Amino acid sequence: MDVIHIGGIQMKQQFMEALMQESLSGVARIPKSDLHSHAGRGGNIRYVSRWANTAIDPPSERFASLGGMADWFVAHVKCHCPGLEGYLIRVQASFIQAAEDGIRLLALSFGLDEVRALGGMELFIRTMNELRSRFAPETLFMPELALDRGSNPDEAKEEFEAALASGWFRSVDICGNELAQPASRFKGLYRLARSYGVMLRAHTGEFGTADDVLEAVEELELDEVHHGIAAAQSPLVMKRLADDGIRLHVCPTSNIMLSRVESYGSHPIRQLYDYGVPVTVNTDDLLIFDQTVSQEYLNLYRSGLMTAEELNAIREEGLKAYGPGKGGRG
């Protein structure tokens, strides 16, 4: 894979020193990636609060389910920035947050409903490109097309292919309730996506089992996995992921807040890393979980789970761009 310029040994030392000094501003200055972020929920909660002219406090306790998280988001955030204007402010916040946190490689996911809301692909692409150019010009932007796991793949096919045919999206994903239906239901759409040369990803192993991760990887021929932490339950699955170089885009605070992991100090990213599974650190839904990528690195370091050198290796892994054979175009 191609690698974004990250400054070599000097940048590594600066990042490690910032972690050891527990300097959030120091960590934020170092180039990083965020490869698992949902566009309308990827901004800073304080930025949206200022725009809406109201105080929005992050959640005070963990969620019992994805549904509970979604309800909280509607009741505490989306209600203050509704409609198309509110949506665009939240996407704008995502780009601003990326620029402020030193995110040099950003994958934001968008749904087909978001494309429809802006009147189709042409206007949607122009709008998003303008937001990125205005608020995060130094960030390499990798837009992702996401389908809900509970959706009907047959009904989505025509619109899905039209979106891919635009050449704008760099990856695809299925998200939401990963237990809604088998991953194999999306096999046809993923084969179609492969023909367009995009990266194949899917949410799996956040709530399911290691076997669910392996099934999704095999059925959909995935390049990468969003979450995938359940793979840590199985040495055999971890070995398979490591041998095949399947990257997992891990979101520590999301896992804790959704009651999947007890603490940063017990997060399965440790086992995954030790087994040689490529992992990255990401935000997932920053407007809800209120932890930037830089804060995620500090959380893992402060907990004693991983060393500064190990976390730098993860940072550098995340800055690998798409290359031949890994789905990207240009």
N, C-alpha and C positions, 0 to 999 in steps of 0.2 A: 504494500500500500504506500501511496505517497504520504509524506509527513509535512504538516505545517511547520514553518520555521519557529522554533521554540527557544532559541538562544543557547542550546547546548549546556555545558557544564555550569556556566555562570547562572543561567536561569534556574537550573536544578538547585544550586546552592541557595539562591535567593528564596526560592519556594520553601525549601527545607528550613531555612533560618526563620522565615515568617511563621511557619508552623510551630517551631520550637519556642519562638517568642510569643506565640499565641496572638499574633498581630493580624486582625481581620483585614485591615487596609493593605497590609503587606501581601497577604494571600490574594486579595482581589486584584492587585497589580500584575500578577503573573498570568500568562495566557493559559486558558483552560477550555474545556468543552462542556456543553450541556446537550446531550443527545437523546434525552427523554423528557420532553416538556410539551404540554398541551397549550396551544397558542392562546386561547382565551382565558387561561388560568396560569399564565407564566410570568406575570408581572409582580411588582412590589406592592404589597397591600397598602403601604403608606402613600404611594403615588396615587393609587385609585381613591384613597380617602380624601386626599387634597383636591382631586378633580371633582369628586362628588360633594365636597364640603361637608363631610360628616365623618365621625370617628368610626372606624371599622377595626375591631379587635380580632386577632387570630383566635382559633378555637382553644378553649381552656381545658378540654379533655379529649381523650382518644375516641375515635369513631368505632362503632361495632361492625360497620359494613360500608361498602361503596355507596349504597343507597343513603345511609346516614350522612356521609360526606357530601353527596350531591344535594341533599336537602339543606345542609348547613350553608353551602355555597350560594344557593338561591336566596335563602333567608337573610344572609349577612353580607353578601357581596353583590350578587347579580341584581338584587332589588334596587341597589343604588346606582347601577349603570346598565339599565335595560336597553333593549332594542339595538338597532344597528349602530347608533352612535356609541352606546355603552360598550358594545362588542369591540368596535374599532379602538376605543380608548384602552381596553384591556389588552388587545394585541399590541398597541403602541407601547404599553407598559412593559410587555415582554421584551421588545427590542431595546428599550431604554435600560431595563435591568441587565440584559446581556452585555451591553456596552459598559455599564458601570461596574460589572463584576469580572471584567476581563475575559468574557466568553468569546473566543476566536472562532469556534466551530459550533454552530447552533442548529439543532434539528427541532423545529416546531411542527406539531401535528395539527392537521385541519380535517374537518369532516365535510362530506358532500353537502350537508345542510348549510354549512358556512359559505360554500361556493354559491349555492342557490340564493342565499340571503343578499349577496352582492350582485346578483343578476347574471351569473354565469362566469365561465373561466376567464374570459378576456379582461373584464373589469376587476375580477378578483385578483388575478395575477398583477395587474397594473397597480392596484391599491396596496397589495402586500409588498411589492418591490419598492414602491415609493416610501412606505413606512420603514422598511429596512434601510434604504439609502439615506433617509433623513436622520434616523435615530441610532443605527448601528452600522455605519459605513465600513468599519474595519472588521466586521464579523462575516465569516464565510457561512452563508445561509443554506441549509439543506432541508427544504420543506418536505413534510411527510403527509401522505394521504391515509387517513384512518377510517376504518369501518367499525361500526358497533358489532360486538360479538353476537348480539341477539338479532341482528338484521337478516333479511332474506338475501343470500348471495345472488340468486337468480334475478331478483328484481333490481338489484344494484348494478348488474353487469354493464348495461349500456352507459349509464352515467359514470361508472367507475372507469371504463375504457376511454370515454371522452376526456376525462380528467387526465389520465395517463398520456393520452395522445398529444396533449398540450406540450409535453416535454419539460414541464416545470417541476413536477414532483421528483424527488430523489429517492424516496423509499415509500413503502406501504406498511400498514399495521392493522391489526384487529385489536380493539380495546373494549373496556367495559367488563361486564360479568363473564369471566373466562369459563364459567361452568354452564353458560346459557345453551351452548350446543357444541358438538365436537369440532375441533379445528379442521377436520377433514372436509367439512361442509364448504370450506373456502378454497379447497384445492384448485378448482378451476380458475378462480380469480387470481390466485397466486401464480399459476402457470402463465396466465395472461400477463400479469405484472412482470414476470421474468422476461417475457418476450419484448418488453419495453425497456429492459436493461436497468431496472431500479433495484434498490436494496430491499430484501424481504425480511420483515420483522413482524413480531406478534407479541402481545401481552400474554404471558403464560408463566405459571409457577409463582404467582403472587399469592394466590389463594389455594391453588391445587397442589399436586404432588410432583415428585421428581419424574414419575412416569408421564404425567401430563406435559412436562417440558419436553421430554424426549419424543413423545407422540407429535407434538406441534412441530418440532424441528424436522422430524422425518416426513410427516404428511405434507407440510407446506414447503419443505426444502429451505428452511430459514437460513439467512446469513447471520442474523443477530436476534437477540431476545430482549424484550422489555421486562424488567424484573428478573424472573427466573430463579429467585432465591430458593425455591423448593428443591432445586437440583442438589443443594447441599445435603439433602437427606440420603443421597445415594452416591457412594464412591464410583459406581459403574457409570452413572449418568454424568458425573463431573468429569470422569476420564474421557468419555465420549465427546463432551463439549470441548475439553482441552485439546484432544487429538485433532478435532475438526476445526479448531480455531473459532468457535461460535462465541461471539462476545455477548456479555450480559450487561445491560444498562441498568444499574442498580440505583435505587432511590432510598437511602437509609431512613430519613425522617418520615417519608410516606409510609414505609413499612412499619415503623413504630406507631405512627398516628392511626394507622388502619388495623392496629392490634395484631400484626403478623410477626413482629419481633419485639422482644421485651425492652431492649436497650441498645445503644450504640456499642457498648462493650461486649454484647453477645450477638452482634449482627453476623449472619452467615457469609458476608463478603470475605471474612477471614478464611473460612474453609475453602471457598471458591478460589480465592487467590492462591492458597497453599497448594491446591490441586492443579494449578496452572491454567485455570479457566480465565480468559481475558475478561476483565471487568472495567467498567467506568462508573463515575459518580455523577449523579444527576439530581434534578429538582422535582420532576413529575408535575406537581401543581403548586407552584410557589405562592400564588394568591391565597391558597388555603394553608399550606404547611409553614410558610413564612421562614424558610431556610434557603439561603442562596447556595450556589455550588461551593463558594469559599467557606461558608459556614458549615456545610456538610463535611468538607475536608477537616476543618477544625474540630468538629464533633467527633469524628473517628479518631483523630490524633489525641484529643484530650481524654478520651475514654481509655486510652492505652491499648486499643485493639490493634492498631497498626503503627509502624514507625513512619517517620517523615520520609525516609528513603522509599519505603514501599508505596506510600501515598503519591510520591512524585512519579514513580513508575506507572501508577494508575492514571495520573494526570497526563503523562506522555502517551499512554495507550489511547486515551480519549481524543488526542489531537491528531491521530492518524486519519487522514481523509480517505475518501473512496478512491480506489484504484482499479485497474483492470481485473475483471473476474469478481468484483465485489459490488457490482450493481450501479456504480456511478457513471455519469456522462459528463466529461469535461471538468 
